């Protein structure tokens, strides 16, 4: 029964035409093959999608030829005690040639008593539907088997070459070894002998096949174990799913628990299985059948999830699962039960893969889907970009950093370094002009490229253009084009994307950008005096036992700092049934603790508390105020359904923050602990120039990581950051802007002009700093890898600063940037020099 619950049922309809192919244990006659599959010989560790099942497929040394093969199924010598699915697949477009042949070597393997395990090999379409199965078996072979099939009939279709193994959790484990997978567009005459499939490999008219990636574990969600203690307790989980998943009927929650029941075993040793409590489960507010608890120890329950339970009611689209424990024991009993929800819990979520929605109004989707699957995108700039191309790319990076809170994995390559693997494996963002790329014919753009220009009606030469289409290399990915006919147009397009707000016309996947309105700093702002109500927040009630959170966001204008008399005023009251010794609240602003309250009888009536706000806790852009409350009942016998646990946060609460202009305050010293100040004084980063070497892709990539993080921290409404090459910095930018230098010192021409002001200067041509003015000096080998962070006043403008992110090698430059970006490291930075 458990196996049935854990299957996604896909019905396979066999085509009327016979499938002509062969299976044998001897190698076919040699031929010439133009293999369209990447890493078909399995000698590298890429190109195959290995982690879409509950057990990842792996590369192993048990090979038919070469050094490696693919193992689909559990690792060797592992014990599988639950239903699992392991898959490996690669998407490929079947070519429109006279003949296409798919072939592979495989060896199915099972242990004793494998139960109802299955081993599958076939073709699946991009919606997750079975096209055909070549192998649907449960077998154990000592010798490798060869299989070949004519797949010409599927010409023009993008399909998955799919390998899958399902273990039912009973008896021995099953696996599948795969090697030398080829999709040949052309084969020499006589090299391919065809016979009808033997009966042992005939494809049935109907099969049960696990859907790729249907099982999601608590570990994938990064959920840890949750302890619930009687008589009453509850826990909740919130999670997102990929936007390209279309959930289908048949979802199941497989809940693994460990019950601690002191009354389960009598003094005589006899086990008692009488009911001791109930576990209620709600998915997206929909109650599932209750679980009646008895016995002791580890237990598993399979709960069907109705379609209504798969619909999120949250504005952010995330799903919520709540588990509530209610004990049958008397409240005063000293032998209360407790229950551990184990991280081995998993969900079966049958789904079809749907093409990403390319509506530009939905940014950052589909580039970022806020799910348990890591999202990644590659910025592709011209082979020889100019500063305008990089400026547009940096603007896009800053905006996506803000929109995704730094959770999108961004990287940068030049067009000549864009590999087939990159095209297949991730989203692409092309930044440049039509002349900079040669892939336009493969992209079905609403404004295609003809004669070296985007074909857009009613557009002007300086208009930027943003387009998004489904990737021709992988239908689960997209390609976004950020470009224009000239530098001004490309920069406009990049800045428009950074805003996250694109207005479309006839096509929802195309936007024409005519101009960018530069946001002026607010003038004569003297005070922020906002209540929760004026910020758009109603009175909120927290009523969960244990830790509760309430988040509020407020904006701080760029170019200002708060005065010493700034404060937050909170109006609240709470239930008189709380345990005052164990209940209270904390106030946190941007991760800085600014105050706390311990509850007592007087605070059951409306209470007013004022918290001073330190200047360092608030920055330009969006700020987050967090109320963290712990609510513990006076008596554990209070049933939570009685609603006796609550805290009310009044909408009359608010912020009072006098402001002063930050630019008017002369800074005599600069500290790395201040970062990102003073860059955050300007929301748009318009007074910041990134300086990089003209031919160092690694330094450009580091700049993308740094600016994406800065965009998140500053909360840029749009990014107007500048980029200059180190050998040609415009004098106006050098004199007027803050500068961030990124790269190896020997590749940054202007380093020599900064010798007198840098905490640790560099000799001409050297990548190792002169630390003679430091208290302790070290002698380092010339090939040492060392990173340097230096923060100092600009010699060209006393109101501007220079931050240098340097290193003696490409890796060392990256170490320096990581020290600024990684929250585990940047809190340790101080002073004006850090050696990494």
C-alpha positions in Angstrom: 0.0 0.0 0.0 2.9 2.4 0.8 4.4 1.9 -2.6 1.1 2.8 -4.3 0.9 6.0 -2.3 4.4 7.0 -3.3 4.0 6.7 -7.1 3.1 9.3 -9.6 1.0 7.4 -12.2 1.8 8.3 -15.7 -0.1 6.5 -18.5 2.0 5.5 -21.5 0.2 5.1 -24.8 2.3 3.0 -27.2 2.5 4.3 -30.8 1.0 2.0 -33.4 4.2 1.7 -35.3 6.5 -1.1 -34.1 9.6 -0.1 -32.2 12.6 -1.5 -34.0 15.8 -1.9 -31.9 18.0 -4.5 -30.4 19.4 -5.7 -27.1 22.5 -7.9 -26.9 25.6 -8.5 -24.8 28.2 -7.9 -27.6 29.2 -4.5 -28.9 27.7 -3.3 -32.2 29.8 -2.8 -35.2 31.9 0.4 -34.9 30.5 3.5 -36.5 30.9 7.3 -36.6 28.6 9.2 -34.2 28.0 12.8 -33.8 26.8 12.5 -30.2 24.3 15.2 -29.3 24.4 14.3 -25.6 26.8 16.0 -23.3 29.1 13.8 -21.2 27.6 10.6 -22.6 30.7 8.6 -21.7 30.2 9.7 -18.0 33.9 10.6 -17.7 33.1 14.1 -16.4 30.9 15.1 -13.5 28.4 17.4 -15.4 25.5 17.7 -17.8 23.3 15.0 -16.3 20.6 16.1 -13.8 21.3 13.8 -10.8 19.4 15.3 -7.9 15.7 15.4 -8.9 14.8 12.3 -6.9 14.9 11.6 -3.2 18.3 9.8 -3.7 20.8 11.5 -6.0 22.4 9.5 -8.8 26.2 9.5 -8.7 29.2 8.8 -10.9 31.0 5.6 -9.9 34.1 3.6 -11.0 32.0 0.5 -12.0 32.2 1.4 -15.7 31.6 -0.4 -19.0 34.4 1.6 -20.6 36.7 4.4 -19.4 36.9 5.3 -15.7 33.3 6.2 -14.8 29.7 5.2 -15.2 26.5 6.5 -13.9 24.8 4.8 -10.9 21.1 5.4 -10.6 19.8 4.2 -7.2 21.1 4.0 -3.7 24.9 3.9 -3.0 26.5 0.5 -2.9 26.1 -1.3 0.5 23.5 1.2 1.7 20.3 0.0 3.4 17.0 1.4 2.1 14.1 1.2 4.5 11.6 3.5 2.8 10.2 4.2 -0.7 12.9 6.1 -2.7 13.3 7.4 -6.2 16.6 8.0 -8.0 16.7 9.6 -11.4 19.2 10.9 -14.0 18.2 12.8 -17.1 19.4 15.2 -19.8 17.2 17.3 -22.1 18.1 17.1 -25.8 16.5 18.2 -29.1 16.0 15.3 -31.5 17.5 16.5 -34.8 15.7 16.7 -38.0 18.1 14.3 -39.9 17.4 11.3 -42.0 18.1 9.1 -39.0 18.7 9.5 -35.3 19.7 6.6 -33.0 19.8 6.5 -29.2 22.1 3.8 -27.7 23.5 3.0 -24.3 25.1 0.3 -22.2 23.3 -0.6 -18.9 23.5 -3.1 -16.2 20.5 -3.6 -13.8 21.4 -4.9 -10.4 19.3 -6.1 -7.4 19.9 -7.6 -4.1 17.9 -10.6 -2.7 14.2 -10.2 -2.2 13.9 -6.8 -4.0 10.1 -6.7 -3.6 8.4 -4.5 -6.2 11.4 -2.3 -7.1 11.5 -1.1 -10.8 14.3 0.0 -13.2 13.3 2.4 -16.0 14.9 3.8 -19.1 13.0 5.9 -21.6 12.1 9.3 -23.1 10.0 11.9 -21.3 8.7 15.1 -22.6 9.2 18.5 -21.0 5.8 18.3 -19.3 7.0 15.2 -17.4 4.8 12.8 -19.6 6.2 9.5 -20.8 6.9 9.3 -24.5 8.2 5.8 -24.6 10.0 3.3 -22.3 12.9 1.2 -23.6 13.4 -0.6 -20.3 10.8 -1.3 -17.6 12.1 -4.2 -15.6 13.4 -5.6 -12.3 16.5 -7.6 -13.2 20.0 -8.5 -11.9 22.6 -8.9 -14.6 26.3 -9.7 -14.2 27.1 -8.5 -17.8 26.5 -5.2 -19.4 23.6 -5.0 -21.8 23.6 -2.9 -25.0 20.5 -1.2 -26.3 19.8 0.8 -29.4 16.7 2.4 -30.8 15.7 4.5 -33.8 14.3 7.7 -32.5 13.9 9.6 -35.8 10.2 9.7 -35.4 10.7 12.3 -32.5 12.6 14.7 -34.8 12.1 18.4 -33.7 11.0 17.5 -30.2 12.9 18.4 -27.0 12.9 15.3 -24.8 14.5 14.0 -21.6 16.7 10.9 -21.9 15.6 9.4 -18.6 17.0 6.8 -16.2 15.1 5.9 -13.0 15.1 3.4 -10.2 12.4 3.0 -7.6 13.0 1.1 -4.4 9.9 0.2 -2.4 11.7 0.1 1.0 11.2 -3.6 1.5 13.9 -6.3 1.1 17.0 -5.8 -1.0 17.9 -2.6 -2.9 17.9 -2.2 -6.7 20.2 -0.1 -8.9 21.0 0.7 -12.5 24.5 1.3 -14.0 24.6 3.3 -17.2 27.5 4.1 -19.5 28.3 5.3 -23.1 25.0 7.0 -23.8 24.8 8.3 -27.4 22.3 10.1 -29.5 23.8 9.8 -33.0 22.6 12.2 -35.7 24.6 10.3 -38.4 25.8 6.7 -38.4 27.9 5.0 -41.1 26.1 2.6 -43.3 26.2 -1.0 -41.9 27.2 0.1 -38.4 23.7 -0.4 -37.0 22.1 -3.8 -37.2 18.4 -3.8 -36.2 16.2 -6.6 -34.9 12.9 -6.6 -33.0 13.1 -6.2 -29.2 13.2 -9.5 -27.4 10.1 -10.2 -25.3 11.9 -9.5 -22.0 12.3 -5.9 -23.1 8.9 -5.3 -24.7 7.2 -2.1 -23.5 3.8 -2.7 -21.8 0.8 -0.8 -22.9 0.5 0.8 -19.5 3.1 1.4 -16.8 3.5 3.1 -13.4 6.4 5.4 -13.5 7.6 7.8 -10.8 7.6 11.4 -11.9 11.0 13.1 -11.9 11.6 14.9 -8.6 8.2 14.2 -7.1 9.6 13.3 -3.7 10.8 16.2 -1.6 12.4 15.5 1.8 12.5 17.7 4.9 16.3 17.8 4.4 15.8 19.5 1.0 13.6 22.1 2.7 16.4 22.5 5.3 13.9 21.7 8.1 15.3 20.3 11.3 13.5 18.1 13.8 10.7 19.7 15.9 9.8 18.5 19.4 6.2 18.8 20.5 5.5 18.3 24.2 2.2 17.4 25.8 -0.4 18.2 26.8 -0.6 20.8 24.0 2.0 21.9 21.5 2.3 22.8 17.8 4.9 23.4 15.2 4.7 24.9 11.7 6.7 24.7 8.5 6.7 27.2 5.5 8.2 26.4 2.2 8.2 27.4 -1.5 8.0 25.2 -4.6 9.6 25.8 -8.0 7.4 28.1 -10.2 7.7 25.6 -13.1 6.0 22.9 -11.1 2.3 22.4 -11.9 1.1 20.2 -9.0 -1.1 17.3 -9.9 -3.5 15.1 -7.8 -2.1 12.4 -5.7 0.1 14.3 -3.3 1.0 12.6 0.0 2.6 13.7 3.2 4.8 10.9 4.6 5.2 12.0 8.3 7.9 10.3 10.3 7.7 10.8 14.1 9.2 9.4 17.2 6.7 9.1 20.1 8.0 9.2 23.6 5.3 7.6 25.7 6.2 6.8 29.4 3.1 4.6 29.7 3.7 2.4 26.7 5.5 -0.3 28.7 4.2 -1.7 31.9 6.4 -2.8 34.8 5.9 -6.4 33.5 7.4 -5.4 30.2 4.1 -5.7 28.3 3.6 -3.1 25.6 0.4 -1.1 25.9 -1.1 0.3 22.6 -4.0 2.3 24.0 -4.6 5.8 22.5 -2.5 8.5 24.3 -3.1 11.5 22.1 -4.0 13.0 18.8 -1.8 14.7 16.1 -3.7 17.1 13.9 -2.2 18.2 10.6 -3.3 21.2 8.5 -1.9 22.0 5.1 -2.6 25.5 3.8 -5.4 25.7 6.4 -7.0 22.5 5.2 -7.4 19.9 8.0 -6.2 16.4 7.2 -7.6 13.2 9.0 -6.3 13.2 12.6 -3.6 10.7 13.6 -4.4 8.8 16.8 -1.3 8.1 18.7 -0.4 4.9 20.6 2.6 2.8 21.4 6.1 4.2 21.5 9.1 4.9 19.3 9.5 5.6 15.6 6.3 5.6 13.5 5.3 6.7 10.0 2.0 7.9 8.6 1.0 8.5 5.0 -1.6 11.3 4.7 -3.3 12.0 1.3 -3.2 15.7 0.5 -6.4 16.8 -1.3 -6.2 19.3 -4.1 -7.5 22.1 -1.9 -4.6 21.6 0.5 -2.1 22.4 -2.3 -3.4 26.0 -2.8 -1.4 28.5 -0.8 -3.4 31.3 0.8 -0.3 33.4 1.6 0.5 36.5 -0.4 4.1 35.3 -1.0 2.8 32.0 -2.5 4.6 29.9 0.1 2.9 26.8 1.6 2.3 26.3 5.3 2.1 23.0 7.2 1.0 23.0 10.9 1.2 20.0 13.2 -0.6 20.1 16.6 -0.3 17.7 19.5 -3.0 17.1 22.0 -2.4 14.5 24.8 -5.1 12.3 26.3 -3.3 12.2 29.6 -4.6 14.4 32.5 -3.0 17.8 32.4 -1.3 17.4 35.8 0.2 14.0 34.9 3.9 13.6 35.3 4.0 11.1 32.5 3.1 13.3 29.6 3.9 12.2 26.1 6.1 14.1 23.7 6.7 13.7 20.0 9.5 14.4 17.6 8.8 15.3 14.0 11.8 13.8 12.3 13.7 15.4 9.4 13.2 12.1 7.4 9.6 13.3 6.8 9.0 13.8 3.1 6.2 14.8 0.7 5.2 13.2 -2.6 4.3 16.1 -4.9 3.3 14.8 -8.3 3.8 17.5 -10.8 4.2 18.4 -14.4 7.0 20.6 -15.6 5.6 23.7 -17.2 7.4 26.2 -19.3 8.6 29.2 -17.4 6.3 32.3 -17.7 8.3 35.0 -19.5 6.1 37.9 -18.5 8.6 40.7 -17.5 6.1 42.1 -15.1 6.8 39.1 -12.8 10.5 39.8 -12.2 12.5 38.4 -10.5 10.5 35.3 -11.6 11.3 33.0 -13.3 15.0 33.7 -12.7 14.3 33.4 -9.0 11.6 31.1 -7.7 12.2 31.2 -3.9 12.0 27.5 -3.4 14.1 24.7 -2.0 15.9 24.5 -5.4 18.9 26.9 -5.7 18.3 29.5 -8.5 21.2 30.6 -10.7 21.6 32.9 -13.6 24.6 33.8 -15.8 25.2 37.4 -17.0 26.7 37.1 -20.5 28.6 40.2 -21.8 30.4 40.6 -25.1 33.7 38.9 -25.7 35.3 42.3 -25.5 32.9 44.4 -23.4 33.2 48.2 -23.0 32.4 49.9 -19.7 28.8 50.5 -20.8 28.2 46.8 -21.2 29.6 46.1 -17.7 27.7 49.0 -16.3 24.5 47.6 -17.5 25.4 44.1 -16.2 26.3 45.6 -12.8 22.9 47.4 -12.7 21.1 44.1 -13.4 23.1 42.4 -10.7 22.4 45.1 -8.1 18.7 45.0 -8.9 18.4 41.2 -8.8 20.4 41.2 -5.5 17.8 43.5 -4.0 14.8 41.6 -5.5 16.0 38.2 -4.3 17.6 39.3 -1.0 20.9 38.0 -2.3 19.5 34.5 -2.8 20.0 34.3 -6.6 23.4 32.8 -7.5 24.7 35.2 -10.1 27.8 34.9 -12.2 29.3 36.5 -15.3 31.1 35.2 -18.4 32.0 36.7 -21.8 30.3 35.4 -24.9 33.4 33.4 -26.0 33.5 31.6 -22.7 29.8 30.6 -22.7 29.9 26.8 -22.8 27.2 24.4 -24.0 26.9 23.2 -20.4 26.2 26.7 -19.3 23.5 27.2 -22.0 21.8 24.0 -20.9 22.1 24.2 -17.1 21.0 27.8 -16.1 19.1 31.0 -17.0 21.1 33.4 -19.2 21.0 37.2 -19.3 22.6 38.6 -22.5 23.8 42.1 -22.0 24.9 44.1 -25.1 24.1 45.0 -28.6 22.9 42.8 -31.5 26.4 42.7 -33.0 27.8 41.3 -29.8 26.2 37.8 -30.0 25.7 35.2 -32.7 22.9 33.1 -31.2 19.9 35.3 -32.3 18.6 32.8 -34.8 18.1 30.2 -32.0 16.0 32.6 -29.9 12.3 33.2 -30.7 12.3 36.9 -29.7 9.3 39.1 -30.1 11.8 41.7 -31.5 14.2 39.5 -33.5 17.5 40.6 -34.8 17.7 41.4 -38.5 20.6 43.2 -40.2 22.3 43.8 -36.9 19.3 45.5 -35.3 16.4 44.6 -33.0 13.3 44.9 -35.2 11.0 47.1 -33.1 8.4 49.4 -34.5 8.1 53.0 -33.2 11.4 52.9 -31.3 14.2 55.4 -31.2 17.9 54.7 -31.6 18.6 55.3 -27.9 15.8 53.1 -26.6 16.8 50.2 -24.5 15.1 46.8 -25.0 14.4 44.0 -22.6 13.1 40.6 -23.8 12.7 37.2 -22.3 12.1 33.8 -24.0 12.1 30.2 -23.1 15.7 28.8 -23.6 16.1 26.8 -26.8 18.7 24.7 -25.0 16.6 23.8 -21.9 12.8 24.4 -21.9 13.0 24.7 -18.1 15.2 27.8 -18.4 14.9 31.3 -19.9 17.1 33.7 -21.8 16.7 37.4 -21.0 18.1 40.0 -23.4 19.2 43.4 -22.0 20.3 45.5 -24.8 20.0 48.2 -27.4 21.7 49.7 -30.4 24.3 51.8 -28.5 25.8 52.3 -25.1 23.1 54.7 -23.9 20.4 52.2 -24.8 22.1 49.2 -23.2 22.6 51.2 -19.9 18.9 52.2 -19.9 17.9 48.6 -20.4 20.1 47.5 -17.5 18.8 50.2 -15.2 15.2 49.4 -16.1 15.7 45.7 -15.2 17.4 46.8 -11.9 14.2 48.6 -10.9 12.2 45.3 -11.1 9.2 47.3 -12.6 8.9 46.9 -16.3 6.0 48.2 -18.4 5.2 46.0 -21.4 3.2 46.7 -24.6 1.9 44.2 -27.1 4.1 41.4 -25.8 4.3 40.7 -22.1 7.9 39.5 -22.6 9.2 42.7 -24.2 9.7 46.2 -22.8 11.0 49.3 -24.6 12.8 51.7 -22.3 12.8 55.3 -23.6 14.3 57.1 -20.5 15.3 56.7 -16.9 14.1 59.4 -14.5 16.9 60.1 -12.0 15.5 60.1 -8.5 16.4 63.3 -6.7 17.3 63.1 -3.0 14.5 64.5 -0.8 15.3 68.0 0.3 14.9 69.5 3.8 13.7 66.2 5.3 13.9 66.8 9.0 11.7 64.1 10.6 10.3 60.6 10.1 7.2 60.3 12.2 5.2 57.3 11.1 2.8 55.0 12.9 2.3 51.3 12.0 -1.1 52.4 10.6 0.4 55.0 8.3 3.0 52.4 7.1 0.1 50.2 6.1 0.0 47.8 9.1 -3.2 47.0 11.1 -3.2 46.0 14.7 -1.6 42.5 14.8 -2.3 39.6 17.1 0.3 36.8 17.9 -1.2 33.7 19.4 1.2 30.7 19.0 2.7 29.0 22.0 6.5 29.6 22.0 8.3 32.0 19.6 6.2 34.4 17.5 7.4 37.0 15.0 6.0 40.3 13.6 7.9 42.1 10.9 7.5 45.8 9.8 9.4 47.6 7.0 10.1 51.3 6.9 12.2 53.5 4.6 15.1 55.8 5.4 15.9 58.4 2.7 19.4 58.4 1.2 21.8 61.1 2.4 20.5 61.2 5.9 21.3 59.7 9.3 19.0 59.6 12.4 19.5 61.8 15.4 20.5 60.7 18.8 16.9 61.2 20.1 15.3 58.8 17.6 13.0 56.2 19.2 10.4 53.5 18.5 7.2 53.6 20.6 5.3 50.4 21.1 1.7 50.1 22.3 0.7 46.5 23.3 -1.2 44.3 25.7 -1.4 40.5 26.2 -3.4 37.7 27.8 -3.4 37.4 31.6 -3.1 33.7 31.2 0.6 33.9 30.2 3.4 32.7 32.4 5.0 36.1 33.1 8.3 34.5 34.2 8.7 32.9 30.7 7.0 35.4 28.4 8.2 38.7 26.9 9.3 40.4 23.8 12.4 41.7 22.0 12.8 44.6 19.5 15.2 44.2 16.7 16.1 46.6 13.9 18.1 45.2 11.0 19.5 42.6 13.2 20.5 45.0 16.0 18.8 44.5 19.4 17.3 47.8 20.6 15.3 46.7 23.6 13.2 44.1 25.4 10.1 43.9 27.7 9.3 41.4 30.4 5.6 40.8 30.8 3.8 41.3 34.1 0.2 41.8 35.3 0.3 45.6 34.5 1.1 44.9 30.8 -2.2 43.0 30.4 -3.7 46.5 30.0 -2.7 48.7 27.1 1.0 49.5 27.7 3.3 52.1 26.2 7.1 51.5 26.0 9.7 53.7 24.2 12.9 52.2 22.8 15.8 54.5 21.8 17.2 53.7 18.3 21.0 53.8 17.9 22.2 55.5 14.8 24.1 52.4 13.6 20.9 50.3 13.5 19.2 52.2 10.7 20.5 52.7 7.1 19.3 54.2 3.8 16.6 52.2 2.0 14.4 49.6 3.4 14.8 48.8 7.1 13.2 45.9 9.0 11.8 46.2 12.5 11.1 42.8 14.1 9.0 42.2 17.2 10.0 38.7 18.6 7.7 37.5 21.3 7.8 34.3 23.4 4.4 33.4 24.7 4.2 30.6 27.3 0.9 29.7 29.1 0.6 30.1 32.8 -0.7 26.5 32.9 0.2 23.8 30.3 -3.4 22.6 30.8 -4.7 25.6 28.8 -6.1 24.2 25.6 -4.8 26.3 22.7 -8.2 26.1 21.1 -9.4 28.2 24.0 -7.3 31.1 22.5 -5.9 32.0 25.9 -2.4 32.8 24.4 -2.2 36.1 22.7 -0.2 39.4 22.3 -1.7 42.4 20.6 0.5 44.9 18.8 -1.4 48.2 18.2 -1.3 50.0 14.9 -0.8 53.2 16.9 2.8 52.1 17.6 5.3 54.0 15.5 8.7 55.6 14.8 10.0 59.1 15.7 13.3 59.7 14.0 14.8 63.2 13.6 17.1 63.4 10.6 20.3 65.2 9.7 22.0 65.3 6.3 24.9 62.8 6.3 26.9 64.6 3.6 27.2 67.6 5.9 29.0 65.5 8.5 32.7 65.4 7.7 34.3 62.0 8.3 37.8 62.1 9.7 38.2 58.3 9.8 36.9 55.3 7.9 36.4 51.8 9.2 35.6 48.6 7.3 33.0 47.9 10.0 31.0 50.8 8.6 30.5 49.1 5.2 28.3 49.5 3.2 28.3 53.1 4.6 28.9 55.6 2.9 27.8 53.9 -0.3 24.3 53.5 1.1 23.9 57.3 1.3 22.7 57.2 -2.3 19.8 54.8 -3.0 20.7 54.4 -6.6 24.5 54.2 -6.2 24.8 56.9 -8.7 27.9 58.4 -7.0 29.8 55.1 -7.0 32.2 53.9 -9.7 33.4 50.3 -9.9 37.0 50.2 -11.2 38.2 47.0 -12.8 41.1 45.9 -15.1 40.1 46.0 -18.8 40.9 42.3 -19.5 40.2 40.5 -16.3 36.9 38.4 -16.4 37.6 37.1 -13.0 37.6 40.6 -11.5 34.4 41.4 -13.4 32.8 38.3 -11.9 33.9 39.3 -8.4 32.4 42.8 -9.0 29.1 41.1 -9.9 29.1 39.3 -6.6 29.9 42.5 -4.7 27.4 44.7 -6.4 24.6 42.2 -6.1 25.2 42.1 -2.3 25.4 45.9 -2.2 22.2 46.2 -4.1 20.5 44.0 -1.5 22.0 45.9 1.5 21.2 49.4 0.1 17.8 48.3 -1.3 18.4 50.1 -4.6 15.1 51.3 -6.3 17.2 51.2 -9.5 20.9 51.0 -10.0 22.9 53.8 -11.6 26.3 52.5 -10.6 29.2 53.4 -12.9 31.9 51.1 -14.3 35.4 52.3 -15.5 38.5 50.5 -16.6 41.5 51.1 -14.5 43.5 52.5 -17.4 40.9 55.1 -18.4 38.8 56.5 -15.5 36.9 59.6 -16.5 38.2 62.5 -14.6 34.7 63.7 -13.6 33.9 60.3 -12.0 37.3 60.1 -10.3 36.7 63.5 -8.7 33.0 63.2 -7.9 32.4 59.6 -7.0 33.2 57.0 -4.4 35.4 54.3 -5.9 35.6 50.5 -5.4 38.8 49.0 -6.9 38.6 45.3 -7.7 41.4 43.1 -9.0 45.1 42.5 -8.7 47.1 45.6 -7.9 49.5 45.1 -10.8 46.6 45.2 -13.2 45.1 48.5 -11.7 47.0 51.4 -13.2 45.7 53.9 -10.7 47.2 52.1 -7.6 50.4 54.0 -8.1 48.6 57.3 -7.6 47.3 56.1 -4.2 50.6 55.3 -2.5 50.4 58.2 0.0 46.8 57.5 1.1 46.6 53.7 1.2 47.1 52.0 4.6 49.2 49.3 2.8 50.5 50.6 -0.6 51.9 48.5 -3.4 55.2 48.9 -5.3 54.9 49.2 -9.1 54.2 45.8 -10.6 53.8 44.1 -7.3 50.7 42.2 -6.0 52.0 42.1 -2.4 51.5 45.1 -0.2 54.2 47.0 1.5 53.3 46.6 5.2 56.3 48.6 6.5 54.0 50.9 8.4 52.3 48.1 10.2 53.2 47.1 13.8 54.2 43.5 12.8 55.9 42.9 9.5 56.2 39.6 7.7 58.4 38.4 4.8 56.2 36.6 2.2 57.3 34.5 -0.8 56.6 36.2 -4.1 54.0 33.6 -5.1 52.0 34.0 -1.8 48.2 34.2 -2.2 47.0 37.1 0.0 43.8 39.2 -0.2 43.6 42.9 0.9 40.7 45.1 1.9 41.6 48.8 2.3 39.2 51.6 3.2 40.6 55.2 2.9 39.7 58.8 1.9 39.8 59.7 -1.7 42.7 62.1 -2.5 40.6 63.8 -5.1 37.5 64.6 -2.9 37.5 64.8 0.9 33.8 63.8 0.9 34.4 60.6 -1.0 36.1 57.3 -0.1 37.9 54.5 -1.9 37.4 50.8 -1.0 40.0 48.5 -2.6 39.2 44.8 -2.9 42.5 43.4 -4.0 44.5 40.2 -4.0 47.8 38.7 -5.2 45.8 36.2 -7.4 42.3 35.7 -8.8 41.4 33.5 -5.8 42.7 36.0 -3.3 40.6 38.8 -4.9 37.6 36.6 -4.5 38.6 35.9 -0.8 38.6 39.7 -0.2 35.1 40.1 -1.6 33.8 37.2 0.3 35.0 38.8 3.5 32.8 41.8 2.8 29.8 39.7 1.6 29.7 36.7 3.9 27.8 37.6 7.2 29.9 35.1 9.0 33.0 37.1 8.2 32.1 40.8 7.7 31.1 41.2 11.3 34.8 40.7 12.2 36.1 43.4 9.9 37.4 46.6 11.6 40.0 49.3 11.0 41.1 50.5 7.5 43.0 47.4 6.5 42.2 43.7 6.5 44.5 41.0 5.2 42.6 38.0 4.1 
